[in-house]
Amino acid sequence: MAKRSTKASPSVRPADTAARATESAAVRYIESSALVAALLERDAAALKSVRTKGRQVTSALTIAEAARAILRARAAARLTADEERSAVRALRRFERRSYVIAVTDEVLARVRRPFPVEPIRTLDAVHLATTELFDEPPQLVTVVTRDARVRDNARALGYAVE
């Protein structure tokens, strides 16, 4: 079962500052577009990004969006039944290995305020709000995305982008 939280902090913090800095440097927020590219398009760069070592954090929204993308691809006959099963298994494995952050009232409150690069769609704003609200400074987080709006805003907020 995935590690879930209603809070925005992705892990218990070590007491030692050096250990924390080393651990924190590897935080990777996986956004929906990158996960869908890895699962459905078998995009090599997306697969590599999603599989890179480090603390993997995502939103519950990412899991829901990826599941819907798999269902849509199967309904549109872009996936065979075997490919659908494989994608669902990969999504479940991703969810088990990730720290999944709930879409909380705090996240939704942040979504209602402007972002550096507007306009931005609501679901993209949920991803950005999630990254802003977990307890890591932007310079220690990499946002993994294939979406230009998320990428531009993440950079403007000080995050590394892949």
DSSP file (Angstrom, degrees, kcal/mol; ACC not computed):
  #  RESIDUE AA STRUCTURE BP1 BP2  ACC     N-H-->O    O-->H-N    N-H-->O    O-->H-N    TCO  KAPPA ALPHA  PHI   PSI    X-CA   Y-CA   Z-CA
    1    1 A M              0   0    0      0, 0.0     3,-0.0     0, 0.0    91,-0.0   0.000 360.0 360.0 360.0 141.0    0.0    0.0    0.0
    2    2 A A        -     0   0    0      1,-0.1     2,-0.6    97,-0.0    94,-0.2  -0.281 360.0-106.7 -66.3 150.4    1.3    3.5   -0.8
    3    3 A K  E     -a   99   0A   0     95,-1.1    97,-3.0    92,-0.4     2,-0.3  -0.709  47.8-167.2 -76.2 121.1    2.5    5.7    1.9
    4    4 A R  E     -a  100   0A   0     -2,-0.6     2,-0.3    95,-0.2    97,-0.2  -0.800  12.8-176.5-115.5 153.7   -0.3    8.3    2.2
    5    5 A S  E     -a  101   0A   0     95,-1.3    97,-2.6    -2,-0.3    -2,-0.0  -0.998  28.9-161.8-147.1 144.7   -0.5   11.6    4.0
    6    6 A T  S    S+     0   0    0     -2,-0.3     2,-0.2    95,-0.2    -1,-0.1   0.525  85.4  72.8 -94.5 -11.2   -3.1   14.2    4.6
    7    7 A K  S    S-     0   0    0      2,-0.2    95,-0.3    -3,-0.1   127,-0.1  -0.576  87.8-124.5 -96.0 165.4   -0.3   16.6    5.4
    8    8 A A  S    S+     0   0    0    125,-0.2   127,-0.2    -2,-0.2    -1,-0.1   0.435  78.6 104.0 -91.4   0.9    2.1   18.0    2.9
    9    9 A S        -     0   0    0    125,-0.3    -2,-0.2     1,-0.1   125,-0.1  -0.744  59.1-154.8 -87.0 122.6    5.3   16.8    4.5
   10   10 A P        -     0   0    0      0, 0.0     2,-0.3     0, 0.0    -1,-0.1   0.566  64.0  -2.0 -79.6  -7.8    6.7   13.8    2.6
   11   11 A S  S    S-     0   0    0    124,-0.0     2,-0.3    88,-0.0   124,-0.1  -0.994  78.6 -81.5-166.9 168.5    8.6   12.1    5.4
   12   12 A V        -     0   0    0     -2,-0.3     0, 0.0     1,-0.1     0, 0.0  -0.631  54.1-121.3 -75.0 138.0    9.8   12.1    9.0
   13   13 A R        -     0   0    0     -2,-0.3     2,-0.1     1,-0.1    -1,-0.1  -0.660  17.3-124.8 -87.7 133.7   12.9   14.3    9.2
   14   14 A P        -     0   0    0      0, 0.0     6,-0.1     0, 0.0    -1,-0.1  -0.444  15.3-130.7 -71.1 150.9   16.2   13.0   10.5
   15   15 A A  S    S+     0   0    0     -2,-0.1     2,-0.4     4,-0.1     3,-0.0   0.860  87.2  83.9 -70.3 -35.5   17.8   14.8   13.4
   16   16 A D  S  > S-     0   0    0      1,-0.2     4,-2.2     2,-0.0     5,-0.1  -0.573  70.4-150.8 -75.7 123.3   21.2   15.1   11.8
   17   17 A T  H  > S+     0   0    0     -2,-0.4     4,-2.5     1,-0.2     5,-0.2   0.884  95.4  51.3 -62.4 -41.9   21.3   18.2    9.4
   18   18 A A  H  > S+     0   0    0      1,-0.2     4,-2.2     2,-0.2    -1,-0.2   0.915 110.7  48.5 -63.8 -42.2   23.8   16.6    7.1
   19   19 A A  H  > S+     0   0    0      1,-0.2     4,-2.7     2,-0.2    -1,-0.2   0.902 111.1  51.4 -63.2 -39.7   21.8   13.5    6.7
   20   20 A R  H  X S+     0   0    0     -4,-2.2     4,-3.3     2,-0.2     5,-0.2   0.928 108.9  49.8 -63.7 -44.9   18.7   15.6    6.0
   21   21 A A  H  X S+     0   0    0     -4,-2.5     4,-1.8     2,-0.2    -1,-0.2   0.909 113.4  46.3 -61.8 -42.2   20.4   17.6    3.3
   22   22 A T  H  < S+     0   0    0     -4,-2.2     4,-0.4     2,-0.2    -1,-0.2   0.935 116.8  43.7 -65.2 -46.3   21.7   14.4    1.6
   23   23 A E  H >< S+     0   0    0     -4,-2.7     3,-1.1     1,-0.2    32,-0.4   0.914 114.2  50.5 -64.4 -43.3   18.3   12.7    1.9
   24   24 A S  H >< S+     0   0    0     -4,-3.3     3,-2.1     1,-0.3    -1,-0.2   0.822  95.1  70.4 -66.4 -33.3   16.4   15.9    0.8
   25   25 A A  T 3< S+     0   0    0     -4,-1.8    -1,-0.3     1,-0.3    -2,-0.2   0.723  95.9  55.6 -60.1 -20.0   18.5   16.5   -2.3
   26   26 A A  T <  S+     0   0    0     -3,-1.1     2,-0.3    -4,-0.4    29,-0.3   0.208  73.2 131.4-100.0  15.7   16.9   13.5   -3.9
   27   27 A V  E <   -b  141   0A   0     -3,-2.1   115,-2.2   113,-0.8     2,-0.5  -0.546  33.8-174.3 -73.0 128.0   13.3   14.5   -3.6
   28   28 A R  E     -bc 142  56A   0     27,-3.0    29,-3.1    -2,-0.3     2,-0.7  -0.977  15.3-154.5-128.0 118.8   11.5   14.0   -6.9
   29   29 A Y  E     -bc 143  57A   0    113,-2.7   115,-3.2    -2,-0.5     2,-0.7  -0.838  14.4-152.0 -91.4 117.3    7.9   15.2   -7.4
   30   30 A I  E     -b  144   0A   0     27,-2.8    29,-0.5    -2,-0.7     2,-0.2  -0.825  10.6-157.5 -95.4 114.2    6.4   13.1  -10.3
   31   31 A E    >>  -     0   0    0    113,-2.6     4,-1.7    -2,-0.7     3,-0.8  -0.538  28.3-105.5 -90.5 157.5    3.6   14.9  -12.1
   32   32 A S  H 3> S+     0   0    0      1,-0.2     4,-3.0     2,-0.2     5,-0.3   0.836 113.4  57.4 -53.0 -44.9    0.9   13.2  -14.1
   33   33 A S  H 3> S+     0   0    0      1,-0.2     4,-2.0     2,-0.2    -1,-0.2   0.877 108.8  46.5 -61.0 -38.0    2.2   14.0  -17.6
   34   34 A A  H <> S+     0   0    0     -3,-0.8     4,-1.9   110,-0.4    -1,-0.2   0.906 113.6  48.2 -69.9 -41.5    5.5   12.3  -16.9
   35   35 A L  H  X S+     0   0    0     -4,-1.7     4,-2.9     2,-0.2     5,-0.2   0.921 112.2  48.4 -65.6 -43.4    4.0    9.2  -15.4
   36   36 A V  H  X>S+     0   0    0     -4,-3.0     4,-2.9     1,-0.2     5,-0.9   0.900 109.8  52.8 -63.9 -40.2    1.5    8.8  -18.2
   37   37 A A  H  X5S+     0   0    0     -4,-2.0     6,-2.1    -5,-0.3     4,-0.6   0.891 113.5  44.5 -61.2 -38.7    4.3    9.2  -20.8
   38   38 A A  H  <5S+     0   0    0     -4,-1.9     4,-0.4     4,-0.2    -2,-0.2   0.925 119.9  39.8 -70.1 -45.2    6.2    6.5  -19.0
   39   39 A L  H  <5S+     0   0    0     -4,-2.9    -2,-0.2    -5,-0.1    -3,-0.2   0.912 130.8  20.4 -73.6 -44.1    3.2    4.1  -18.6
   40   40 A L  H  <5S+     0   0    0     -4,-2.9    -3,-0.2    -5,-0.2    -2,-0.1   0.818 131.7  35.5-100.8 -35.0    1.4    4.5  -21.9
   41   41 A E  S  <<S-     0   0    0     -5,-0.9    -3,-0.2    -4,-0.6     3,-0.2   0.586  88.7-138.1 -95.3 -11.0    4.0    5.9  -24.4
   42   42 A R        -     0   0    0     -5,-0.4     2,-0.2    -4,-0.4    -4,-0.2   0.833  32.3-173.3  52.6  34.2    6.9    4.0  -22.9
   43   43 A D     >  -     0   0    0     -6,-2.1     4,-3.0     1,-0.1     5,-0.2  -0.423  20.5-143.1 -60.5 121.2    8.8    7.2  -23.4
   44   44 A A  H  > S+     0   0    0      1,-0.2     4,-2.4    -2,-0.2     5,-0.2   0.893  97.9  47.0 -59.7 -44.4   12.5    6.4  -22.6
   45   45 A A  H  > S+     0   0    0      2,-0.2     4,-2.4     1,-0.2    -1,-0.2   0.905 114.4  47.7 -65.8 -40.5   13.2    9.8  -21.0
   46   46 A A  H  > S+     0   0    0      2,-0.2     4,-2.7     1,-0.2     5,-0.2   0.920 111.2  51.0 -66.1 -43.3   10.0    9.6  -18.9
   47   47 A L  H  X S+     0   0    0     -4,-3.0     4,-1.8     1,-0.2    -2,-0.2   0.928 111.7  47.5 -58.7 -45.2   10.8    6.0  -17.9
   48   48 A K  H  X S+     0   0    0     -4,-2.4     4,-0.9    -5,-0.2    -1,-0.2   0.923 112.7  49.1 -62.8 -44.3   14.3    7.0  -16.8
   49   49 A S  H  < S+     0   0    0     -4,-2.4     3,-0.5     1,-0.2    -2,-0.2   0.899 112.9  46.4 -62.4 -41.9   13.0   10.0  -14.9
   50   50 A V  H  < S+     0   0    0     -4,-2.7    -1,-0.2     1,-0.2    -2,-0.2   0.803 115.5  46.7 -71.7 -29.1   10.3    8.0  -13.1
   51   51 A R  H  < S+     0   0    0     -4,-1.8    -1,-0.2    -5,-0.2    -2,-0.2   0.515  82.4 121.6 -92.1  -5.7   12.7    5.2  -12.2
   52   52 A T  S  < S-     0   0    0     -4,-0.9   -24,-0.1    -3,-0.5    -3,-0.0  -0.282  70.8-103.0 -60.9 141.6   15.6    7.4  -10.9
   53   53 A K  S    S+     0   0    0      3,-0.0     2,-0.2     2,-0.0    -1,-0.1  -0.217  75.1  74.1 -63.4 154.2   16.6    6.7   -7.4
   54   54 A G  S    S-     0   0    0     -3,-0.1     2,-0.5     2,-0.1   -27,-0.2  -0.659  91.7 -38.8 131.0 175.4   15.6    9.1   -4.6
   55   55 A R        -     0   0    0    -32,-0.4   -27,-3.0   -29,-0.3     2,-0.6  -0.615  58.3-152.8 -73.2 120.6   12.5    9.9   -2.6
   56   56 A Q  E     +c   28   0A   0     -2,-0.5    43,-2.9    41,-0.4     2,-0.4  -0.863  16.9 179.5-101.3 122.5    9.6    9.8   -5.0
   57   57 A V  E     +cd  29  99A   0    -29,-3.1   -27,-2.8    -2,-0.6     2,-0.3  -0.939   6.2 160.3-123.3 143.7    6.6   12.1   -4.1
   58   58 A T  E     - d   0 100A   0     41,-2.3    43,-3.0    -2,-0.4     2,-0.3  -0.945  36.1-102.9-151.1 172.4    3.4   12.5   -6.0
   59   59 A S  E >>  - d   0 101A   0    -29,-0.5     4,-1.2    -2,-0.3     3,-0.8  -0.691  27.8-121.1 -96.0 152.2   -0.1   13.8   -5.6
   60   60 A A  H 3> S+     0   0    0     41,-2.6     4,-2.1    -2,-0.3     5,-0.2   0.818 116.4  65.8 -57.6 -28.8   -3.2   11.5   -5.2
   61   61 A L  H 3> S+     0   0    0     40,-0.4     4,-3.1     1,-0.2    -1,-0.2   0.881  94.4  56.5 -59.4 -39.7   -4.3   13.4   -8.3
   62   62 A T  H <> S+     0   0    0     -3,-0.8     4,-2.6     2,-0.2     5,-0.2   0.915 107.0  48.4 -59.5 -44.3   -1.4   11.9  -10.3
   63   63 A I  H  X S+     0   0    0     -4,-1.2     4,-2.3     2,-0.2    -1,-0.2   0.930 114.1  46.2 -63.1 -45.5   -2.6    8.4   -9.5
   64   64 A A  H  X S+     0   0    0     -4,-2.1     4,-2.3     2,-0.2    -2,-0.2   0.922 113.6  48.4 -64.0 -44.7   -6.2    9.2  -10.4
   65   65 A E  H  X S+     0   0    0     -4,-3.1     4,-2.2     1,-0.2    -2,-0.2   0.908 112.6  48.2 -64.2 -41.2   -5.1   11.0  -13.7
   66   66 A A  H  X S+     0   0    0     -4,-2.6     4,-2.1    -5,-0.2    -1,-0.2   0.909 110.8  50.7 -66.5 -41.2   -2.9    8.1  -14.7
   67   67 A A  H  X S+     0   0    0     -4,-2.3     4,-2.2    -5,-0.2    -2,-0.2   0.919 111.7  47.8 -61.5 -43.0   -5.6    5.5  -14.0
   68   68 A R  H  X S+     0   0    0     -4,-2.3     4,-2.9     1,-0.2    -1,-0.2   0.884 108.7  54.6 -65.3 -37.9   -8.1    7.5  -16.1
   69   69 A A  H  X S+     0   0    0     -4,-2.2     4,-2.4     2,-0.2    -1,-0.2   0.896 108.2  49.3 -62.8 -39.6   -5.5    7.8  -18.9
   70   70 A I  H  X S+     0   0    0     -4,-2.1     4,-2.1     2,-0.2    -2,-0.2   0.937 112.2  47.9 -64.1 -46.0   -5.1    4.0  -18.9
   71   71 A L  H  X S+     0   0    0     -4,-2.2     4,-2.4     1,-0.2    -2,-0.2   0.911 112.7  48.6 -61.5 -43.0   -8.9    3.5  -19.0
   72   72 A R  H  X S+     0   0    0     -4,-2.9     4,-2.0     1,-0.2    -1,-0.2   0.908 110.1  51.7 -63.6 -41.7   -9.3    6.1  -21.9
   73   73 A A  H  <>S+     0   0    0     -4,-2.4     5,-3.0     1,-0.2     6,-0.9   0.890 111.9  46.2 -64.0 -39.4   -6.5    4.4  -23.9
   74   74 A R  H ><5S+     0   0    0     -4,-2.1     3,-1.6     4,-0.2    -1,-0.2   0.921 111.7  50.8 -68.1 -43.9   -8.1    1.0  -23.6
   75   75 A A  H 3<5S+     0   0    0     -4,-2.4    -2,-0.2     1,-0.3    -1,-0.2   0.822 110.8  49.7 -63.4 -31.1  -11.6    2.4  -24.5
   76   76 A A  T 3<5S-     0   0    0     -4,-2.0    -1,-0.3    -5,-0.2    -2,-0.2   0.322 116.4-116.8 -89.6   8.2  -10.0    4.1  -27.6
   77   77 A A  T < 5S+     0   0    0     -3,-1.6    -3,-0.2     2,-0.1    -2,-0.1   0.763  81.8 123.7  62.1  27.9   -8.3    0.8  -28.6
   78   78 A R  S   <S+     0   0    0     -5,-3.0     2,-0.4    -6,-0.2    -4,-0.2   0.570  72.3  46.1 -89.1 -10.7   -4.9    2.3  -28.1
   79   79 A L  S    S-     0   0    0     -6,-0.9    -2,-0.1    -5,-0.1     2,-0.1  -0.985  78.9-135.2-128.8 141.3   -4.0   -0.5  -25.7
   80   80 A T     >  -     0   0    0     -2,-0.4     4,-2.5     1,-0.1     5,-0.2  -0.387  37.9-101.3 -79.3 170.9   -4.7   -4.2  -25.9
   81   81 A A  H  > S+     0   0    0      1,-0.2     4,-2.4     2,-0.2     5,-0.2   0.903 125.7  49.8 -60.9 -40.8   -6.0   -6.0  -22.8
   82   82 A D  H  > S+     0   0    0      2,-0.2     4,-2.2     1,-0.2    -1,-0.2   0.904 110.8  48.9 -65.1 -41.2   -2.5   -7.3  -22.0
   83   83 A E  H  > S+     0   0    0      2,-0.2     4,-2.4     1,-0.2    -2,-0.2   0.883 110.1  52.1 -65.7 -37.8   -1.1   -3.8  -22.3
   84   84 A E  H  X S+     0   0    0     -4,-2.5     4,-2.6     2,-0.2    -2,-0.2   0.943 109.9  48.2 -62.1 -47.7   -3.8   -2.4  -20.1
   85   85 A R  H  X S+     0   0    0     -4,-2.4     4,-2.4     1,-0.2    -2,-0.2   0.904 112.2  49.9 -59.2 -41.9   -3.0   -5.0  -17.4
   86   86 A S  H  X S+     0   0    0     -4,-2.2     4,-2.3     2,-0.2    -1,-0.2   0.909 111.4  48.1 -63.6 -43.1    0.7   -4.2  -17.7
   87   87 A A  H  X S+     0   0    0     -4,-2.4     4,-2.4     2,-0.2    -2,-0.2   0.895 111.4  50.2 -65.8 -40.5    0.1   -0.5  -17.3
   88   88 A V  H  X S+     0   0    0     -4,-2.6     4,-2.5     2,-0.2    -2,-0.2   0.915 111.1  49.2 -64.7 -42.7   -2.2   -1.0  -14.3
   89   89 A R  H  X S+     0   0    0     -4,-2.4     4,-2.3     1,-0.2    -2,-0.2   0.921 111.6  49.2 -61.2 -43.3    0.4   -3.2  -12.6
   90   90 A A  H  X S+     0   0    0     -4,-2.3     4,-2.5     1,-0.2    -2,-0.2   0.892 110.5  50.7 -64.2 -39.4    3.1   -0.6  -13.3
   91   91 A L  H  X S+     0   0    0     -4,-2.4     4,-2.6     2,-0.2    -1,-0.2   0.921 110.5  48.9 -64.0 -44.0    0.8    2.1  -11.9
   92   92 A R  H  X S+     0   0    0     -4,-2.5     4,-2.3     2,-0.2    -2,-0.2   0.899 111.5  49.6 -62.4 -40.3    0.2    0.1   -8.7
   93   93 A R  H  X S+     0   0    0     -4,-2.3     4,-1.8     2,-0.2    -2,-0.2   0.917 111.0  49.8 -64.0 -43.5    3.9   -0.5   -8.3
   94   94 A F  H  X S+     0   0    0     -4,-2.5     4,-0.8     1,-0.2    -2,-0.2   0.925 110.8  50.0 -59.2 -45.6    4.6    3.2   -8.8
   95   95 A E  H >< S+     0   0    0     -4,-2.6     3,-0.7     1,-0.2   -92,-0.4   0.897 109.6  50.5 -62.7 -41.3    2.0    4.0   -6.1
   96   96 A R  H 3< S+     0   0    0     -4,-2.3   -93,-0.3     1,-0.2    -1,-0.2   0.857 113.8  45.7 -63.7 -34.5    3.4    1.5   -3.6
   97   97 A R  H 3< S+     0   0    0     -4,-1.8   -41,-0.4    -5,-0.2     2,-0.3   0.509 105.2  76.2 -88.7  -5.2    6.9    3.0   -4.1
   98   98 A S  S << S-     0   0    0     -4,-0.8   -95,-1.1    -3,-0.7     2,-0.8  -0.714  80.2-121.5-108.3 155.5    5.9    6.7   -3.9
   99   99 A Y  E     -ad   3  57A   0    -43,-2.9   -41,-2.3    -2,-0.3     2,-0.5  -0.881  36.2-153.2 -90.2 113.3    4.9    8.9   -1.1
  100  100 A V  E     -ad   4  58A   0    -97,-3.0   -95,-1.3    -2,-0.8     2,-0.5  -0.799   3.9-154.7 -99.0 122.3    1.4   10.0   -2.1
  101  101 A I  E     -ad   5  59A   0    -43,-3.0   -41,-2.6    -2,-0.5   -40,-0.4  -0.832  17.0-126.0-100.0 129.3    0.1   13.3   -0.9
  102  102 A A        -     0   0    0    -97,-2.6     2,-1.2    -2,-0.5     5,-0.1  -0.289  23.3-110.1 -68.0 153.3   -3.6   13.9   -0.5
  103  103 A V        -     0   0    0      4,-0.1     2,-0.1     3,-0.1    -1,-0.1  -0.764  54.6-177.6 -84.0  98.2   -5.4   16.8   -2.2
  104  104 A T     >  -     0   0    0     -2,-1.2     4,-2.4     1,-0.1     5,-0.2  -0.352  44.5-101.5 -96.3 172.7   -6.2   18.7    1.0
  105  105 A D  H  > S+     0   0    0      1,-0.2     4,-2.3     2,-0.2     5,-0.2   0.859 124.2  56.5 -59.7 -35.4   -8.0   21.9    1.8
  106  106 A E  H  > S+     0   0    0      2,-0.2     4,-1.8     1,-0.2    -1,-0.2   0.913 107.1  47.5 -64.2 -42.7   -4.6   23.5    2.2
  107  107 A V  H  > S+     0   0    0      1,-0.2     4,-2.0     2,-0.2    -2,-0.2   0.936 112.9  49.1 -62.0 -46.5   -3.6   22.5   -1.4
  108  108 A L  H  X S+     0   0    0     -4,-2.4     4,-1.1     1,-0.2    -2,-0.2   0.850 107.4  54.6 -65.0 -34.1   -6.9   23.7   -2.7
  109  109 A A  H  < S+     0   0    0     -4,-2.3     3,-0.4     1,-0.2     4,-0.3   0.904 108.6  49.0 -64.2 -40.5   -6.5   27.1   -0.9
  110  110 A R  H >< S+     0   0    0     -4,-1.8     3,-1.6     1,-0.2    -2,-0.2   0.876 103.8  60.7 -66.0 -36.4   -3.1   27.5   -2.6
  111  111 A V  H 3< S+     0   0    0     -4,-2.0    -1,-0.2     1,-0.3    -2,-0.2   0.822  96.2  62.0 -58.8 -32.1   -4.7   26.7   -6.0
  112  112 A R  T 3< S+     0   0    0     -4,-1.1    -1,-0.3    -3,-0.4    -2,-0.2   0.615  93.3  76.9 -73.8 -12.1   -7.0   29.7   -5.6
  113  113 A R  S <  S-     0   0    0     -3,-1.6    -3,-0.0    -4,-0.3     0, 0.0  -0.639  94.6 -88.5 -96.9 158.7   -4.1   32.1   -5.6
  114  114 A P        -     0   0    0      0, 0.0    -1,-0.1     0, 0.0    -2,-0.1  -0.219  33.9-145.3 -64.4 152.3   -2.1   33.3   -8.6
  115  115 A F        -     0   0    0     -4,-0.1     3,-0.2     1,-0.0    10,-0.0  -0.753  30.2-104.1-109.4 162.9    1.0   31.4   -9.9
  116  116 A P  S    S+     0   0    0      0, 0.0     2,-0.7     0, 0.0    37,-0.1   0.852 111.8  41.5 -59.0 -37.0    4.0   33.1  -11.5
  117  117 A V  S    S-     0   0    0     32,-0.1    36,-0.1    -3,-0.0    35,-0.0  -0.878  93.9-140.6-117.9  99.7    3.1   32.1  -15.1
  118  118 A E        +     0   0    0     -2,-0.7     2,-0.1    -3,-0.2     3,-0.0  -0.756  69.3  52.6-104.7 154.0   -0.7   32.5  -15.8
  119  119 A P        +     0   0    0      0, 0.0     2,-0.4     0, 0.0    -1,-0.0   0.524  68.4 162.4 -80.0 155.4   -2.9   31.2  -17.1
  120  120 A I        -     0   0    0     -2,-0.1    -2,-0.0    33,-0.0    -5,-0.0  -0.998  38.1-111.9-138.0 140.5   -2.6   27.7  -15.7
  121  121 A R     >  -     0   0    0     -2,-0.4     4,-2.3     1,-0.1     5,-0.2  -0.303  29.0-113.5 -71.3 156.1   -5.2   24.9  -15.6
  122  122 A T  H  > S+     0   0    0      1,-0.2     4,-1.9     2,-0.2     5,-0.1   0.909 114.3  47.8 -57.7 -48.9   -6.7   23.9  -12.3
  123  123 A L  H  > S+     0   0    0      1,-0.2     4,-1.6     2,-0.2    -1,-0.2   0.867 111.5  51.3 -66.5 -34.4   -5.2   20.4  -12.2
  124  124 A D  H  > S+     0   0    0      1,-0.2     4,-2.2     2,-0.2    -1,-0.2   0.900 108.2  53.0 -64.7 -39.5   -1.8   21.7  -13.1
  125  125 A A  H  X S+     0   0    0     -4,-2.3     4,-2.9     1,-0.2    -2,-0.2   0.852 103.7  57.0 -63.4 -34.8   -2.2   24.2  -10.2
  126  126 A V  H  X S+     0   0    0     -4,-1.9     4,-2.2     2,-0.2    -1,-0.2   0.924 107.5  48.1 -62.0 -43.5   -3.0   21.3   -7.9
  127  127 A H  H  X S+     0   0    0     -4,-1.6     4,-2.0     2,-0.2    -2,-0.2   0.943 114.2  45.5 -61.8 -47.4    0.3   19.7   -8.8
  128  128 A L  H  X S+     0   0    0     -4,-2.2     4,-2.2     1,-0.2    -2,-0.2   0.907 111.7  51.6 -64.1 -41.8    2.2   22.9   -8.2
  129  129 A A  H  X S+     0   0    0     -4,-2.9     4,-1.8     1,-0.2    -1,-0.2   0.891 107.9  53.6 -61.5 -39.1    0.4   23.7   -4.9
  130  130 A T  H  X S+     0   0    0     -4,-2.2     4,-1.0    -5,-0.2    -1,-0.2   0.924 109.0  47.7 -62.0 -44.5    1.3   20.2   -3.7
  131  131 A T  H  < S+     0   0    0     -4,-2.0     3,-0.4     1,-0.2     5,-0.3   0.893 112.4  50.3 -64.7 -37.8    5.0   20.7   -4.4
  132  132 A E  H  < S+     0   0    0     -4,-2.2    -1,-0.2     1,-0.2    -2,-0.2   0.830 109.9  50.5 -68.0 -31.1    4.9   24.1   -2.7
  133  133 A L  H  < S+     0   0    0     -4,-1.8     2,-0.3    -5,-0.2  -125,-0.2   0.580  85.7  92.6 -93.1  -9.5    3.2   22.8    0.4
  134  134 A F  S  < S-     0   0    0     -4,-1.0     2,-2.6    -3,-0.4  -125,-0.3  -0.631  92.5-101.2 -85.6 155.8    5.4   19.8    1.3
  135  135 A D  S    S+     0   0    0     -2,-0.3    -1,-0.1  -127,-0.2    -2,-0.1  -0.280  85.2  98.5 -81.8  57.6    8.1   20.6    3.7
  136  136 A E  S    S-     0   0    0     -2,-2.6    -2,-0.1    -5,-0.3     5,-0.1  -0.999  73.7-112.6-137.5 140.3   11.2   21.0    1.4
  137  137 A P    >   -     0   0    0      0, 0.0     3,-2.3     0, 0.0     4,-0.2  -0.434  33.8-114.5 -68.0 147.0   12.8   24.1    0.0
  138  138 A P  G >  S+     0   0    0      0, 0.0     3,-1.9     0, 0.0    22,-0.6   0.824 112.2  63.7 -53.7 -36.2   12.4   24.4   -3.8
  139  139 A Q  G 3  S+     0   0    0      1,-0.3    20,-0.1    20,-0.2    19,-0.1   0.629 102.1  51.9 -67.7 -10.0   16.2   24.0   -4.5
  140  140 A L  G <  S+     0   0    0     -3,-2.3  -113,-0.8  -114,-0.0     2,-0.4   0.282 100.3  76.5-105.2   9.8   16.0   20.5   -3.0
  141  141 A V  E <   -b   27   0A   0     -3,-1.9    19,-1.8    -4,-0.2     2,-0.5  -0.962  59.6-157.7-125.7 137.0   13.2   19.3   -5.2
  142  142 A T  E     -be  28 160A   0   -115,-2.2  -113,-2.7    -2,-0.4     2,-0.6  -0.962  12.5-148.3-109.9 128.0   13.1   18.2   -8.8
  143  143 A V  E     -be  29 161A   0     17,-3.0    19,-2.5    -2,-0.5     2,-0.7  -0.861   8.7-154.9 -95.6 120.7    9.7   18.4  -10.6
  144  144 A V  E     +b   30   0A   0   -115,-3.2  -113,-2.6    -2,-0.6  -110,-0.4  -0.870  35.6 139.8 -99.2 115.1    9.4   15.6  -13.2
  145  145 A T        -     0   0    0     -2,-0.7  -113,-0.1  -115,-0.1    -2,-0.0  -0.969  49.8-157.9-151.1 159.5    6.9   16.7  -15.9
  146  146 A R        +     0   0    0     -2,-0.3     2,-0.5  -100,-0.0    -1,-0.1   0.243  69.8 103.5-117.1   4.8    6.2   16.8  -19.6
  147  147 A D     >  -     0   0    0      1,-0.1     4,-2.8   -23,-0.0     5,-0.2  -0.795  61.8-151.1 -98.0 125.3    3.8   19.7  -19.3
  148  148 A A  H  > S+     0   0    0     -2,-0.5     4,-2.9     1,-0.2     5,-0.2   0.872  96.1  51.3 -63.1 -39.3    5.0   23.2  -20.4
  149  149 A R  H  > S+     0   0    0      2,-0.2     4,-2.1     1,-0.2    -1,-0.2   0.921 113.7  43.7 -66.1 -43.1    2.8   25.1  -18.0
  150  150 A V  H  > S+     0   0    0      2,-0.2     4,-3.0     1,-0.2     5,-0.2   0.931 114.7  50.6 -65.6 -44.5    3.9   23.1  -15.0
  151  151 A R  H  X S+     0   0    0     -4,-2.8     4,-2.4     2,-0.2     5,-0.2   0.938 111.3  47.2 -58.6 -49.4    7.5   23.2  -16.1
  152  152 A D  H  X S+     0   0    0     -4,-2.9     4,-2.1     1,-0.2    -1,-0.2   0.906 116.4  43.9 -62.4 -42.6    7.5   27.1  -16.6
  153  153 A N  H  X S+     0   0    0     -4,-2.1     4,-1.9    -5,-0.2    -1,-0.2   0.906 111.2  53.5 -69.4 -41.6    5.8   27.6  -13.2
  154  154 A A  H  <>S+     0   0    0     -4,-3.0     5,-2.6     1,-0.2     4,-0.4   0.929 111.4  46.4 -60.1 -44.6    8.0   25.1  -11.4
  155  155 A R  H ><5S+     0   0    0     -4,-2.4     3,-1.6    -5,-0.2    -1,-0.2   0.929 110.7  52.3 -61.7 -44.7   11.1   26.9  -12.7
  156  156 A A  H 3<5S+     0   0    0     -4,-2.1    -1,-0.2     1,-0.3    -2,-0.2   0.797 108.0  52.5 -63.1 -27.6    9.6   30.3  -11.8
  157  157 A L  T 3<5S-     0   0    0     -4,-1.9    -1,-0.3    -3,-0.1    -2,-0.2   0.484 125.7-102.1 -86.0  -3.4    9.0   29.0   -8.2
  158  158 A G  T < 5S+     0   0    0     -3,-1.6     2,-0.2    -4,-0.4    -3,-0.2   0.541  75.0 136.4  99.2   7.9   12.6   27.9   -7.9
  159  159 A Y      < -     0   0    0     -5,-2.6    -1,-0.3    -6,-0.2     2,-0.2  -0.589  56.7-117.8 -87.2 148.7   12.3   24.1   -8.6
  160  160 A A  E     -e  142   0A   0    -19,-1.8   -17,-3.0   -22,-0.6     2,-0.4  -0.575  34.8-149.5 -73.3 149.6   14.6   22.1  -10.8
  161  161 A V  E      e  143   0A   0    -19,-0.2   -17,-0.2    -2,-0.2   -19,-0.0  -0.977 360.0 360.0-130.4 139.9   12.7   20.5  -13.6
  162  162 A E              0   0    0    -19,-2.5   -18,-0.2    -2,-0.4    -1,-0.1   0.295 360.0 360.0-129.4 360.0   13.2   17.3  -15.5
